[in-house]
Amino acid sequence: MDFKIKKATLEDLEETAVLFNLYRIFYRQESDVERGKAFLKARLLHNESDIFLAVADGKAVGFVQLYKLFHYTKLEKQWLLSDLFVHPDYRGKGISIALIDRSKQWCEETDACGLMLETEKTNDIGNQLYPRCGFEYDGLHNYYHWWKK
């Protein structure tokens, strides 16, 4: 399969929002394309995230979204690979690996020390994919969340 990876812009917002909605549904969220589109638009307008799209057959079929963080021990910038999704019709064709590779290249281009990510323990595909792509499982840390009410 022939596909390319490109950096998303506001011109790609509609297609990106549709994929983002499918991604959120995968994580058991209610479908809400318009709210997702507004969220992505704000991230792009304020340079708060970088999104790369996989394009095949003339349309966006996958994406990765990265957020800038800073690593406290390395004292350097790093990227949070927050979201990775490939449309079910295009899975198994190397698109996820290409999006991860592009994210690694982005680290080089932006002088970042690396990527970090988290995924649910039940994400069998991701939990097999990430080690194959060079990610190391961090069993030393507990991750906690606090959400305002």
Number of C-alpha atoms within 10 A of each C-alpha: 8 8 18 14 17 15 13 20 15 12 8 14 18 16 16 27 21 18 23 28 20 20 20 17 13 12 11 9 11 11 16 15 18 13 12 19 19 13 12 23 19 14 16 17 11 9 11 12 17 20 22 23 29 22 17 16 10 8 13 24 23 26 27 24 22 22 17 15 14 14 14 8 6 9 9 13 17 21 25 18 21 15 17 21 22 24 15 10 8 14 13 10 13 12 26 23 15 16 25 21 13 18 23 17 14 18 17 12 9 11 12 19 17 18 21 16 14 15 12 9 8 8 11 10 8 16 16 10 15 18 11 11 13 9 13 10 11 9 6 6 6 6 6 5 5 5 4 4 3
